[in-house]
Amino acid sequence: MRFHAKTDNTANYLQGANNFPYGAPPKLEDNEISFTWDDVPTHATRDDDDTAKCFSCGGWFPVTSCVINHVDDGSPVPVCETCADGRVG
């Protein structure tokens, strides 16, 4: 459970912690990734049954239950809703 914003300095809540020694980063005004399913590599999707392979867990899921995320190099990848929410089980 989060009780503060992701960009808050945790030193306000925890003694001795300083996540931003050079100041807090600017808040994102537009927190949307502008990828579409056309941008996702073809090896990660199957057009015949509208499924996508989750980048995190490797399972195949319907496109309707997946979101598009990006990896470190900026390329778009599909991720299932469970992995996108951070639930592991």
mmCIF file of the C-alpha atoms, coordinates in Angstrom:
data_MODEL
# 
_entry.id   MODEL 
# 
loop_
_atom_site.group_PDB 
_atom_site.id 
_atom_site.type_symbol 
_atom_site.label_atom_id 
_atom_site.label_alt_id 
_atom_site.label_comp_id 
_atom_site.label_asym_id 
_atom_site.label_entity_id 
_atom_site.label_seq_id 
_atom_site.pdbx_PDB_ins_code 
_atom_site.Cartn_x 
_atom_site.Cartn_y 
_atom_site.Cartn_z 
_atom_site.occupancy 
_atom_site.B_iso_or_equiv 
_atom_site.pdbx_formal_charge 
_atom_site.auth_seq_id 
_atom_site.auth_comp_id 
_atom_site.auth_asym_id 
_atom_site.auth_atom_id 
_atom_site.pdbx_PDB_model_num 
ATOM 1  C CA . MET A 1 1  ? 0.000  0.000   0.000   1.00 0.00 ? 1  MET A CA 1 
ATOM 2  C CA . ARG A 1 2  ? 1.414  3.352   -0.999  1.00 0.00 ? 2  ARG A CA 1 
ATOM 3  C CA . PHE A 1 3  ? 0.927  6.248   1.382   1.00 0.00 ? 3  PHE A CA 1 
ATOM 4  C CA . HIS A 1 4  ? 2.832  8.837   -0.613  1.00 0.00 ? 4  HIS A CA 1 
ATOM 5  C CA . ALA A 1 5  ? 3.422  9.743   -4.241  1.00 0.00 ? 5  ALA A CA 1 
ATOM 6  C CA . LYS A 1 6  ? 6.201  7.961   -6.155  1.00 0.00 ? 6  LYS A CA 1 
ATOM 7  C CA . THR A 1 7  ? 8.059  11.231  -6.597  1.00 0.00 ? 7  THR A CA 1 
ATOM 8  C CA . ASP A 1 8  ? 7.937  12.218  -2.925  1.00 0.00 ? 8  ASP A CA 1 
ATOM 9  C CA . ASN A 1 9  ? 11.195 12.278  -1.008  1.00 0.00 ? 9  ASN A CA 1 
ATOM 10 C CA . THR A 1 10 ? 11.051 9.407   1.478   1.00 0.00 ? 10 THR A CA 1 
ATOM 11 C CA . ALA A 1 11 ? 13.189 11.410  3.902   1.00 0.00 ? 11 ALA A CA 1 
ATOM 12 C CA . ASN A 1 12 ? 9.917  13.108  4.857   1.00 0.00 ? 12 ASN A CA 1 
ATOM 13 C CA . TYR A 1 13 ? 8.670  9.731   6.111   1.00 0.00 ? 13 TYR A CA 1 
ATOM 14 C CA . LEU A 1 14 ? 11.795 7.737   7.008   1.00 0.00 ? 14 LEU A CA 1 
ATOM 15 C CA . GLN A 1 15 ? 14.609 9.237   9.048   1.00 0.00 ? 15 GLN A CA 1 
ATOM 16 C CA . GLY A 1 16 ? 17.930 9.244   7.225   1.00 0.00 ? 16 GLY A CA 1 
ATOM 17 C CA . ALA A 1 17 ? 16.564 8.354   3.776   1.00 0.00 ? 17 ALA A CA 1 
ATOM 18 C CA . ASN A 1 18 ? 17.270 10.692  0.892   1.00 0.00 ? 18 ASN A CA 1 
ATOM 19 C CA . ASN A 1 19 ? 16.178 9.413   -2.498  1.00 0.00 ? 19 ASN A CA 1 
ATOM 20 C CA . PHE A 1 20 ? 16.728 12.730  -4.253  1.00 0.00 ? 20 PHE A CA 1 
ATOM 21 C CA . PRO A 1 21 ? 20.068 14.241  -3.183  1.00 0.00 ? 21 PRO A CA 1 
ATOM 22 C CA . TYR A 1 22 ? 19.873 16.696  -6.094  1.00 0.00 ? 22 TYR A CA 1 
ATOM 23 C CA . GLY A 1 23 ? 16.181 17.530  -5.783  1.00 0.00 ? 23 GLY A CA 1 
ATOM 24 C CA . ALA A 1 24 ? 13.000 15.752  -6.782  1.00 0.00 ? 24 ALA A CA 1 
ATOM 25 C CA . PRO A 1 25 ? 12.538 15.036  -10.486 1.00 0.00 ? 25 PRO A CA 1 
ATOM 26 C CA . PRO A 1 26 ? 9.835  16.958  -12.327 1.00 0.00 ? 26 PRO A CA 1 
ATOM 27 C CA . LYS A 1 27 ? 6.396  15.361  -12.298 1.00 0.00 ? 27 LYS A CA 1 
ATOM 28 C CA . LEU A 1 28 ? 5.254  13.776  -15.547 1.00 0.00 ? 28 LEU A CA 1 
ATOM 29 C CA . GLU A 1 29 ? 2.505  15.771  -17.202 1.00 0.00 ? 29 GLU A CA 1 
ATOM 30 C CA . ASP A 1 30 ? 1.570  13.122  -19.725 1.00 0.00 ? 30 ASP A CA 1 
ATOM 31 C CA . ASN A 1 31 ? 2.095  9.645   -18.339 1.00 0.00 ? 31 ASN A CA 1 
ATOM 32 C CA . GLU A 1 32 ? 0.896  7.787   -21.436 1.00 0.00 ? 32 GLU A CA 1 
ATOM 33 C CA . ILE A 1 33 ? 2.974  5.547   -23.658 1.00 0.00 ? 33 ILE A CA 1 
ATOM 34 C CA . SER A 1 34 ? 2.137  6.298   -27.266 1.00 0.00 ? 34 SER A CA 1 
ATOM 35 C CA . PHE A 1 35 ? 2.559  2.739   -28.590 1.00 0.00 ? 35 PHE A CA 1 
ATOM 36 C CA . THR A 1 36 ? -0.060 0.832   -30.558 1.00 0.00 ? 36 THR A CA 1 
ATOM 37 C CA . TRP A 1 37 ? -0.319 -2.878  -31.304 1.00 0.00 ? 37 TRP A CA 1 
ATOM 38 C CA . ASP A 1 38 ? 1.144  -2.143  -34.742 1.00 0.00 ? 38 ASP A CA 1 
ATOM 39 C CA . ASP A 1 39 ? 4.416  -1.156  -33.026 1.00 0.00 ? 39 ASP A CA 1 
ATOM 40 C CA . VAL A 1 40 ? 4.779  -4.477  -31.148 1.00 0.00 ? 40 VAL A CA 1 
ATOM 41 C CA . PRO A 1 41 ? 7.160  -6.976  -32.815 1.00 0.00 ? 41 PRO A CA 1 
ATOM 42 C CA . THR A 1 42 ? 5.431  -9.697  -34.819 1.00 0.00 ? 42 THR A CA 1 
ATOM 43 C CA . HIS A 1 43 ? 7.125  -12.521 -32.874 1.00 0.00 ? 43 HIS A CA 1 
ATOM 44 C CA . ALA A 1 44 ? 5.259  -11.402 -29.742 1.00 0.00 ? 44 ALA A CA 1 
ATOM 45 C CA . THR A 1 45 ? 1.770  -11.652 -31.259 1.00 0.00 ? 45 THR A CA 1 
ATOM 46 C CA . ARG A 1 46 ? -0.338 -14.164 -33.149 1.00 0.00 ? 46 ARG A CA 1 
ATOM 47 C CA . ASP A 1 47 ? -2.818 -12.685 -35.592 1.00 0.00 ? 47 ASP A CA 1 
ATOM 48 C CA . ASP A 1 48 ? -4.736 -15.911 -36.158 1.00 0.00 ? 48 ASP A CA 1 
ATOM 49 C CA . ASP A 1 49 ? -6.154 -16.045 -32.627 1.00 0.00 ? 49 ASP A CA 1 
ATOM 50 C CA . ASP A 1 50 ? -5.451 -12.476 -31.371 1.00 0.00 ? 50 ASP A CA 1 
ATOM 51 C CA . THR A 1 51 ? -3.035 -13.458 -28.617 1.00 0.00 ? 51 THR A CA 1 
ATOM 52 C CA . ALA A 1 52 ? 0.152  -11.863 -27.348 1.00 0.00 ? 52 ALA A CA 1 
ATOM 53 C CA . LYS A 1 53 ? 3.121  -13.296 -25.474 1.00 0.00 ? 53 LYS A CA 1 
ATOM 54 C CA . CYS A 1 54 ? 3.755  -11.601 -22.121 1.00 0.00 ? 54 CYS A CA 1 
ATOM 55 C CA . PHE A 1 55 ? 7.292  -10.229 -21.942 1.00 0.00 ? 55 PHE A CA 1 
ATOM 56 C CA . SER A 1 56 ? 7.480  -10.837 -18.172 1.00 0.00 ? 56 SER A CA 1 
ATOM 57 C CA . CYS A 1 57 ? 6.036  -14.321 -17.580 1.00 0.00 ? 57 CYS A CA 1 
ATOM 58 C CA . GLY A 1 58 ? 6.173  -15.699 -21.132 1.00 0.00 ? 58 GLY A CA 1 
ATOM 59 C CA . GLY A 1 59 ? 2.537  -16.825 -21.221 1.00 0.00 ? 59 GLY A CA 1 
ATOM 60 C CA . TRP A 1 60 ? 0.178  -16.322 -24.153 1.00 0.00 ? 60 TRP A CA 1 
ATOM 61 C CA . PHE A 1 61 ? -2.872 -14.169 -23.373 1.00 0.00 ? 61 PHE A CA 1 
ATOM 62 C CA . PRO A 1 62 ? -5.720 -12.563 -25.346 1.00 0.00 ? 62 PRO A CA 1 
ATOM 63 C CA . VAL A 1 63 ? -4.770 -9.134  -26.639 1.00 0.00 ? 63 VAL A CA 1 
ATOM 64 C CA . THR A 1 64 ? -7.723 -7.690  -24.708 1.00 0.00 ? 64 THR A CA 1 
ATOM 65 C CA . SER A 1 65 ? -6.112 -8.702  -21.401 1.00 0.00 ? 65 SER A CA 1 
ATOM 66 C CA . CYS A 1 66 ? -2.662 -7.307  -22.227 1.00 0.00 ? 66 CYS A CA 1 
ATOM 67 C CA . VAL A 1 67 ? -1.125 -3.851  -22.074 1.00 0.00 ? 67 VAL A CA 1 
ATOM 68 C CA . ILE A 1 68 ? 1.781  -2.443  -24.047 1.00 0.00 ? 68 ILE A CA 1 
ATOM 69 C CA . ASN A 1 69 ? 4.840  -1.558  -21.997 1.00 0.00 ? 69 ASN A CA 1 
ATOM 70 C CA . HIS A 1 70 ? 8.412  -0.797  -23.053 1.00 0.00 ? 70 HIS A CA 1 
ATOM 71 C CA . VAL A 1 71 ? 11.805 -2.265  -22.230 1.00 0.00 ? 71 VAL A CA 1 
ATOM 72 C CA . ASP A 1 72 ? 14.986 -0.362  -21.378 1.00 0.00 ? 72 ASP A CA 1 
ATOM 73 C CA . ASP A 1 73 ? 15.865 0.338   -24.993 1.00 0.00 ? 73 ASP A CA 1 
ATOM 74 C CA . GLY A 1 74 ? 12.414 1.855   -25.575 1.00 0.00 ? 74 GLY A CA 1 
ATOM 75 C CA . SER A 1 75 ? 10.943 -0.862  -27.771 1.00 0.00 ? 75 SER A CA 1 
ATOM 76 C CA . PRO A 1 76 ? 7.303  -1.813  -27.093 1.00 0.00 ? 76 PRO A CA 1 
ATOM 77 C CA . VAL A 1 77 ? 6.436  -5.217  -25.597 1.00 0.00 ? 77 VAL A CA 1 
ATOM 78 C CA . PRO A 1 78 ? 3.126  -6.796  -24.529 1.00 0.00 ? 78 PRO A CA 1 
ATOM 79 C CA . VAL A 1 79 ? 2.622  -7.521  -20.817 1.00 0.00 ? 79 VAL A CA 1 
ATOM 80 C CA . CYS A 1 80 ? -0.336 -9.388  -19.276 1.00 0.00 ? 80 CYS A CA 1 
ATOM 81 C CA . GLU A 1 81 ? -2.530 -7.548  -16.760 1.00 0.00 ? 81 GLU A CA 1 
ATOM 82 C CA . THR A 1 82 ? -1.253 -9.675  -13.856 1.00 0.00 ? 82 THR A CA 1 
ATOM 83 C CA . CYS A 1 83 ? 2.383  -8.796  -14.531 1.00 0.00 ? 83 CYS A CA 1 
ATOM 84 C CA . ALA A 1 84 ? 1.500  -5.164  -15.262 1.00 0.00 ? 84 ALA A CA 1 
ATOM 85 C CA . ASP A 1 85 ? -0.184 -4.886  -11.849 1.00 0.00 ? 85 ASP A CA 1 
ATOM 86 C CA . GLY A 1 86 ? 2.843  -6.443  -10.167 1.00 0.00 ? 86 GLY A CA 1 
ATOM 87 C CA . ARG A 1 87 ? 0.957  -9.462  -8.847  1.00 0.00 ? 87 ARG A CA 1 
ATOM 88 C CA . VAL A 1 88 ? 2.996  -12.633 -8.711  1.00 0.00 ? 88 VAL A CA 1 
ATOM 89 C CA . GLY A 1 89 ? 1.477  -15.939 -7.876  1.00 0.00 ? 89 GLY A CA 1 
# 
